[in-house]
Amino acid sequence: MSWLILAPILVPAGTAFVSLLLWRHLFWQKALAVLGAGGTLAASLWLVGAVHAQGVMATQLGNWPAPFGISFVADHLSAVMTALAALMGFAAAVYALGDVDEARFRHAFFPLFHILLMGVNGAFLTGDLFNLYVWFEVLLIASFALMALGGGRIQMDGAVKYAFINLFSSLLLLSAIGLTYGMTGTLNMAELALLLPETGAAGLVTTVAMLFLVAFGIKAAIFPLFFWLPASYHVPPVTVSAYFAGMLTKVGVYALIRAFTLLFAQDTSYTHTLLLWLSGVTMLSGVLGAAAQFEFRRILAFHSVSQVGYMVMGLALMSPLALAGSLVFMVHHSLVKANLFLVSGVAKRLAGSFQLRKLGGLYQSAPALSAIFVLAAFSLAGFPPLTGFWAKFLLVRAGLELEAYAIVAAALLTGLLTLYSMVKIWAEAFWKPLPEGSAPEPERVGALAAFYLPMLLLAGATLLLGLFFTPLLALAEGAARELLDPAHYIRAVLGEGARLGEGP
């Protein structure tokens, strides 16, 4: 059994457990939270290096052979996603030291946060559909508790909407898993990749695929299933909003990519054409929603919806370049969107509001914050040479190569409207004069170190990955190759004896 694959799950699990033992010792609990998040990041980066050097890695819990044991699998896609989740977790853990109040810390904020990290990484690394459902439930319970913790009526309202729609998604997912088991007698994803094309019931397989599409689509917030996201992401503390915006929808997108490359790639003329339409409408509906908003975090929340459309676009096009573009877009969006939420929190702290009409003058009073916002906004809009440019370039080029001109037009139009929204935030919060009667606090970067360190970390990652894009592209191309040729994944789980078309 390879402990390296399990480390991104075990480290946050251990951190959460020890944090509970330190219930009455907040100082040590905070210190452990940052150390645990750093340890998870180190383990995840180590796993990325190992996968890039060795190829797809798999381990069976308790050394029971697949498909009887519980499989965990790390390929390029899952390893990069765990590293991304860990980086978001580390940034959020540091930011929380300044952002989260003592009452929330005393009610298990950090144990819940590390349980959420464990659930996210478990979802990325599991090789079994039922355990994917279990990890979804773990992260749903932890995220609901973090959203509702210490909140008032508005916060509880957002948390209940979030939990209700995600429970509905879980019910659909469980139904789809039951039907899949009824057809094949297994829930191991590698074995399913072999057995689903041989069921002789193509219509039923496509019907089950649609159930998975709706269940994962709700978690990914694609059109028309996204309404829970802008209703809930603006209500919890900024730390929680930033982590949710950076990672939670990516778990849904990851599940869509895994399902519709490994399990349901037999009828792409139907399933992937539908995904292509959904991606275009998701882009446009999300960005139009953002253009209509005038509250900092609600604009960012609607943008999260539109950006999910780009990620699904790469899956729908299903070419090596497009799938690589999807992974690059997920990395780019996590870095940028989480950072923009963190920026909104500092703007609120300095000027007292998330409402753009009540903000102003931050360009003069907070120049460091303004620089971080400009960098993140430019990347989100797709300015070269930042990560957003490369992500959109890969997807647009893939669309042009496949002559999918409508989705390319939708992607380019969404980019222009994204720029409009970012200019609106800049003009209202940073550039325009202070509203009469407002008295923002001056920016004191040293006093706000817990806020600025994670923002600078994410901004630095955005800049470096854009300027030195080749390593990220190599990882993305490796992920695309593995997704389009699942033989590597299947043999890593079931052994060299497994052959496509011959059964395990």
C-alpha atoms as one frame of an Amber mdcrd trajectory, in Angstrom:
protein
   0.000   0.000   0.000   1.426   3.368  -1.025   1.161   5.857   1.809   2.227
   8.654  -0.551  -1.148   8.525  -2.340  -2.991   8.599   0.982  -0.884  11.377
   2.546  -3.024  14.293   1.186  -5.984  12.668   2.977  -4.271  11.466   6.150
  -2.442  14.723   6.971  -5.611  16.891   7.181  -7.431  14.029   8.933  -4.704
  13.871  11.597  -4.644  17.656  11.880  -8.405  17.765  12.448  -8.190  15.042
  15.119  -5.346  16.680  17.052  -7.077  20.074  16.736 -10.071  18.595  18.529
  -7.777  17.437  21.328  -6.521  21.042  21.570 -10.082  22.352  21.895  -9.253
  24.706  24.793  -5.869  25.823  23.476  -6.621  28.223  20.622  -3.036  29.350
  20.097  -1.797  25.802  19.523  -4.871  24.996  17.473  -4.127  27.918  15.127
  -0.444  27.008  14.879  -1.308  23.380  14.145  -3.844  24.431  11.496  -1.216
  26.331   9.496   1.378  23.568   9.964  -1.143  20.910   8.936  -2.132  22.866
   5.829   1.569  23.292   4.974   2.136  19.555   5.506  -0.800  18.740   3.202
   0.665  21.053   0.562   4.105  19.420   0.834   2.608  15.914   0.553   0.497
  16.923  -2.454   3.435  18.494  -4.296   5.476  15.360  -3.614   2.655  13.294
  -5.100   2.586  15.491  -8.229   6.323  14.922  -8.721   5.980  11.176  -8.220
   3.093  10.865 -10.693   4.894  12.955 -13.298   7.977  10.725 -12.947   6.290
   7.312 -12.633   2.888   7.644 -14.333  -0.464   6.663 -12.840  -0.155   5.326
  -9.272  -2.734   3.249  -7.393  -3.045   1.641  -3.988  -5.626  -0.640  -2.385
  -6.709   0.007   1.190  -5.872  -2.975   3.410  -4.030  -4.595   0.486  -7.264
  -6.166  -0.794  -6.896  -6.423  -4.586  -9.149  -4.337  -6.828 -12.058  -4.437
  -7.428 -12.687  -5.983  -3.961 -10.641  -3.458  -1.992 -11.032   0.298  -1.777
  -8.911   1.825  -4.522  -7.127   5.167  -4.439  -5.618   6.401  -7.702  -3.326
   9.313  -8.486  -2.907  10.364 -12.099  -1.838  13.770 -13.386  -5.337  15.205
 -13.071  -6.029  14.063  -9.512  -2.500  14.819  -8.266  -2.562  18.384  -9.619
  -6.025  18.925  -8.133  -4.886  17.772  -4.675  -1.919  20.144  -4.863  -4.246
  22.959  -5.866  -6.640  22.145  -3.013  -3.741  22.084  -0.573  -2.405  25.445
  -1.799  -5.880  26.983  -1.408  -6.101  25.399   2.042  -2.762  26.823   3.160
  -3.654  30.326   1.930  -7.061  30.160   3.607  -5.623  28.850   6.891  -3.230
  31.815   7.120  -5.926  34.327   6.106  -8.289  32.872   8.712  -5.890  33.911
  11.508  -6.879  37.521  10.857 -10.337  37.101   9.384 -12.185  34.572  11.553
 -13.431  35.672  14.978 -12.660  33.958  18.264 -16.199  32.614  18.641 -15.886
  30.587  15.434 -12.442  29.343  16.465 -13.958  28.137  19.748 -16.618  26.229
  17.829 -14.214  23.993  15.888 -13.545  26.173  12.852 -10.147  24.658  12.123
 -11.129  20.989  12.764 -14.030  21.486  10.337 -11.756  23.215   7.842  -9.296
  20.311   7.823 -12.140  17.795   7.529 -13.182  19.771   4.442  -9.624  19.498
   3.047  -9.703  15.765   3.730 -13.038  15.397   1.908 -11.882  17.379  -1.125
  -8.653  15.380  -1.469 -10.529  12.117  -0.908 -12.871  12.956  -3.786  -9.903
  13.639  -6.067  -8.057  10.431  -5.197 -10.750   7.797  -4.829 -11.026   5.141
  -7.526 -14.477   3.949  -6.516 -17.891   5.513  -7.194 -19.409   4.751  -3.790
 -16.433   6.223  -2.005 -16.698   9.270  -4.259 -20.228   9.660  -2.861 -18.891
   9.260   0.692 -16.216  11.932   0.171 -18.831  14.247  -1.316 -20.886  13.816
   1.862 -17.851  14.488   4.068 -17.083  17.749   2.307 -20.791  18.697   2.195
 -21.192  18.289   5.969 -17.971  20.184   6.705 -18.748  22.984   4.230 -22.318
  23.381   5.540 -21.015  23.623   9.110 -18.379  26.201   8.109 -20.987  28.228
   6.250 -23.479  28.190   9.110 -20.975  28.530  11.982 -21.859  31.504  14.195
 -24.069  33.065  11.561 -27.204  35.150  11.599 -30.382  34.842   9.556 -28.851
  35.705   6.157 -25.965  33.309   6.677 -28.285  30.492   7.756 -30.518  31.195
   4.761 -27.562  30.790   2.379 -26.305  27.708   4.228 -29.702  25.986   4.085
 -30.032  26.646   0.338 -26.518  25.291  -0.180 -27.186  22.155   1.877 -30.643
  21.461   0.411 -29.608  21.558  -3.233 -26.459  19.567  -2.552 -28.455  16.921
  -0.675 -30.715  16.673  -3.720 -27.587  16.224  -5.833 -26.366  13.496  -3.476
 -29.696  11.687  -3.800 -29.391  11.707  -7.594 -25.793  10.549  -7.340 -26.744
   7.665  -5.064 -29.514   6.632  -7.491 -27.083   6.704 -10.412 -24.570   4.652
  -8.436 -27.255   2.081  -7.602 -28.249   1.724 -11.265 -24.607   1.425 -12.275
 -24.049  -1.363  -9.753 -27.202  -3.100 -10.954 -25.900  -3.104 -14.543 -22.326
  -4.160 -13.879 -21.968  -5.571 -10.349 -19.069  -3.276  -9.518 -18.380   0.324
  -8.514 -14.640   0.311  -9.120 -14.114   2.970 -11.796 -11.343   1.105 -13.605
 -13.472  -2.026 -13.865 -16.499   0.047 -14.885 -14.485   1.485 -17.758 -14.193
  -2.093 -19.053 -17.699  -3.330 -18.294 -19.977  -0.408 -19.194 -19.334  -0.657
 -22.984 -20.141  -4.396 -22.794 -23.523  -4.176 -21.048 -25.451  -4.312 -24.339
 -27.813  -1.655 -23.002 -26.533   1.537 -24.573 -29.769   3.393 -23.888 -29.709
   2.581 -20.184 -26.029   3.522 -19.937 -26.792   6.910 -21.518 -29.716   7.400
 -19.108 -27.449   6.702 -16.130 -24.879   9.056 -17.633 -27.511  11.814 -17.610
 -28.174  11.169 -13.911 -24.459  11.565 -13.214 -24.430  14.711 -15.364 -27.194
  16.314 -13.298 -25.700  15.211  -9.954 -22.187  16.392 -10.755 -23.544  19.388
 -12.667 -25.244  20.694  -9.512 -21.975  20.418  -7.588 -20.075  22.080 -10.458
 -22.755  24.807 -10.798 -23.400  24.483 -14.528 -26.501  25.961 -16.213 -29.345
  25.709 -15.139 -28.257  24.157 -11.836 -26.080  26.987 -10.516 -28.580  29.128
  -8.597 -27.427  27.834  -5.193 -23.915  29.277  -5.696 -24.588  33.050  -5.934
 -27.191  32.615  -3.177 -24.682  31.213  -0.705 -21.061  32.159  -1.462 -21.416
  35.756  -0.255 -22.712  34.946   3.248 -19.942  33.157   5.240 -16.632  34.708
   6.419 -14.339  35.698   3.539 -11.930  32.857   4.334 -14.684  30.320   3.763
 -15.994  32.084   0.641 -12.505  32.176  -0.846 -11.872  28.473  -0.308 -15.320
  27.540  -1.601 -14.849  29.714  -4.717 -11.364  28.341  -5.272 -12.115  24.640
  -4.865 -15.636  23.346  -4.308 -17.002  23.757  -7.835 -13.751  22.199  -9.112
 -14.668  18.974  -7.314 -17.839  18.831  -9.394 -15.960  19.652 -12.606 -13.345
  17.018 -11.737 -16.104  14.423 -11.256 -17.619  15.384 -14.632 -14.251  15.012
 -16.342 -13.579  11.659 -14.675 -17.036  10.299 -15.469 -17.214  11.482 -19.085
 -13.711  10.429 -20.071 -13.363   7.138 -18.164 -16.929   5.813 -17.810 -19.266
   7.425 -20.351 -17.211   8.063 -23.475 -19.153   5.681 -25.738 -21.828   8.061
 -27.085 -19.925  11.338 -27.302 -22.047  12.596 -30.193 -24.890  12.929 -27.669
 -23.282  13.384 -24.238 -20.470  15.705 -25.259 -22.627  17.750 -27.619 -24.965
  18.333 -24.686 -21.982  19.278 -22.514 -20.843  21.732 -25.198 -24.206  23.504
 -25.224 -24.314  23.573 -21.426 -20.808  25.028 -21.253 -21.683  27.898 -23.593
 -24.925  28.779 -21.812 -23.162  28.505 -18.426 -20.496  30.981 -19.540 -22.981
  33.543 -20.808 -25.586  33.252 -18.042 -22.949  33.533 -15.326 -21.185  36.535
 -16.788 -24.486  38.343 -17.495 -25.485  37.719 -13.880 -22.204  39.234 -12.740
 -22.709  42.300 -14.934 -26.028  42.997 -13.186 -24.612  42.853  -9.623 -23.234
  45.685  -7.495 -21.977  43.722  -4.486 -18.305  42.697  -4.548 -18.695  39.055
  -3.555 -21.885  38.451  -5.553 -20.108  39.633  -8.723 -17.305  37.183  -8.001
 -19.788  34.387  -7.254 -21.574  34.847 -10.598 -18.190  34.911 -12.314 -17.430
  31.542 -10.753 -20.442  30.196 -12.624 -19.314  31.620 -15.969 -15.790  30.287
 -15.515 -17.109  26.760 -14.889 -18.374  26.969 -18.473 -14.800  27.242 -19.752
 -13.746  24.160 -17.770 -16.653  22.106 -19.126 -15.916  23.398 -22.640 -12.583
  21.546 -22.616 -14.301  18.322 -21.550 -16.981  18.720 -24.216 -14.457  19.253
 -27.018 -12.583  16.132 -25.809  -9.313  16.736 -27.671  -5.850  16.602 -26.054
  -5.492  20.373 -26.301  -8.970  21.041 -24.930  -8.580  18.714 -21.933  -5.200
  20.274 -21.161  -6.920  23.664 -21.387  -9.544  22.560 -18.865  -6.907  21.598
 -16.305  -4.947  24.818 -16.857  -8.197  26.768 -16.492  -8.983  25.061 -13.176
  -5.538  25.938 -11.831  -5.826  29.529 -13.078  -9.341  30.041 -11.776  -8.627
  28.657  -8.312  -5.666  30.981  -7.832  -7.397  34.065  -9.169 -10.901  33.655
  -7.807  -9.769  32.764  -4.295  -7.470  35.786  -4.349 -10.234  38.137  -5.501
 -12.417  36.979  -2.611  -9.518  37.622  -0.224  -9.128  41.103  -1.736 -12.826
  41.763  -1.158 -12.362  40.901   2.505  -9.561  43.438   2.965 -11.592  46.062
   1.056 -14.476  45.435   3.464 -12.123  45.703   6.439 -10.658  49.018   5.206
 -13.848  50.673   3.893 -16.589  48.909   5.831 -18.743  47.434   3.061 -18.992
  44.927   0.223 -21.373  47.244  -1.655 -19.553  48.929  -4.540 -21.579  52.141
  -4.157 -20.282  52.505  -0.580 -16.648  51.871  -1.565 -14.127  54.190  -3.201
 -10.659  55.623  -3.053  -8.885  52.301  -2.385  -6.417  53.085  -5.186  -4.973
  55.893  -3.048  -5.519  54.461   0.433  -4.499  50.861  -0.323  -1.976  50.714
  -3.211  -0.744  47.180  -2.404  -4.303  45.875  -2.386  -4.953  47.690  -5.680
  -1.938  46.031  -7.314  -3.052  42.559  -6.214  -6.577  43.211  -7.496  -5.315
  44.428 -10.883  -3.124  41.355 -11.325  -5.949  38.957 -10.457  -8.520  40.864
 -12.538  -6.243  40.977 -15.581  -5.665  37.240 -15.295  -9.396  36.558 -14.944
 -10.079  38.636 -18.055  -7.370  36.768 -19.990  -4.572  39.330 -20.357  -1.158
  37.927 -21.450   1.090  36.558 -20.093  -0.966  35.629 -17.029  -2.489  32.195
 -16.429  -5.948  33.261 -17.630  -4.541  34.100 -21.062  -2.909  30.693 -21.495
  -6.003  28.844 -20.289  -8.290  30.685 -22.715  -5.738  30.448 -25.526  -5.626
  26.647 -25.235  -9.404  26.322 -25.179 -10.020  28.767 -28.045  -7.345  27.145
 -30.183  -8.832  23.704 -29.484 -12.260  25.015 -30.477 -10.934  26.488 -33.723
  -9.099  23.261 -34.592 -12.381  21.355 -34.198 -14.337  24.077 -36.055 -16.563
  24.636 -33.024 -16.989  28.313 -33.839 -20.116  28.938 -31.746 -18.464  27.921
 -28.469 -15.354  29.912 -29.389 -17.523  32.984 -29.947 -19.248  32.403 -26.591
 -15.858  32.095 -24.862 -14.536  35.307 -26.402 -17.730  37.247 -25.624 -17.638
  35.983 -22.035 -14.044  37.218 -21.780 -15.119  40.725 -22.862 -18.005  40.801
 -20.380 -15.675  39.546 -17.636 -13.421  42.486 -18.369 -16.442  44.808 -18.072
 -17.242  43.447 -14.590 -13.655  43.791 -13.424 -13.534  47.379 -14.716 -16.764
  48.067 -12.820 -15.242  46.875  -9.545 -12.083  48.856 -10.221 -13.970  52.032
 -11.093 -16.308  51.830  -8.089 -14.130  50.438  -5.304 -10.651  51.611  -6.227
 -10.770  54.564  -8.634 -13.778  56.741  -7.865 -13.566  59.311  -5.039 -14.650
  58.342  -1.590 -18.413  58.510  -1.012 -19.313  61.532   1.099 -19.135  60.752
   4.817 -16.920  57.681   4.376 -13.660  57.406   6.272 -11.714  54.307   5.223
  -8.855  53.089   7.368  -5.373  53.615   5.898  -3.667  50.503   4.584  -1.081
  49.144   7.035   0.351  46.094   5.319   2.410  45.088   8.354  -0.606  45.104
  10.647  -2.559  43.093   8.091   0.183  40.522   7.472  -2.171  37.556   7.923
  -4.290  38.982   5.083  -1.518  40.048   2.712   0.733  36.971   2.931  -1.794
  34.585   1.352  -2.849  37.200  -1.209   0.786  37.728  -2.216   1.316  33.951
  -2.344  -1.592  33.472  -4.755  -0.669  36.550  -6.812   2.923  35.305  -7.061
   1.724  31.872  -8.202  -0.502  33.505 -10.843   2.372  35.581 -12.149   5.018
  32.820 -12.093   2.800  30.186 -13.699   1.984  32.676 -16.448   5.568  33.751
 -17.072   6.970  30.211 -16.811   4.084  28.298 -18.318   5.939  25.241 -19.657
   5.895  23.070 -16.468   2.155  23.599 -15.978   1.540  22.831 -19.656   3.561
  19.613 -19.341   1.418  18.486 -16.401  -1.774  19.403 -18.274  -0.689  17.543
 -21.406   0.163  14.507 -19.262  -3.333  14.651 -17.745  -4.942  14.917 -21.195
  -3.010  11.893 -22.489  -4.121   9.789 -19.527  -7.738  10.893 -19.834  -7.908
  10.050 -23.539  -6.131   6.712 -23.062  -7.653   5.175 -19.897  -5.588   1.994
 -20.313  -2.943   3.551 -18.039  -5.523   4.166 -15.322  -7.121   0.715 -15.680
  -3.828  -1.183 -15.570  -2.600   0.826 -12.587  -5.701  -0.231 -10.621  -6.419
  -3.754 -11.923  -2.893  -4.823 -12.778  -1.020  -5.526 -15.972  -3.351  -8.468
 -16.695  -6.197  -6.086 -17.448  -6.633  -5.345 -21.130  -9.147  -3.047 -22.731
 -11.933  -5.124 -24.241 -10.764  -8.351 -22.535 -12.114  -7.793 -19.031 -10.066
  -7.550 -15.850
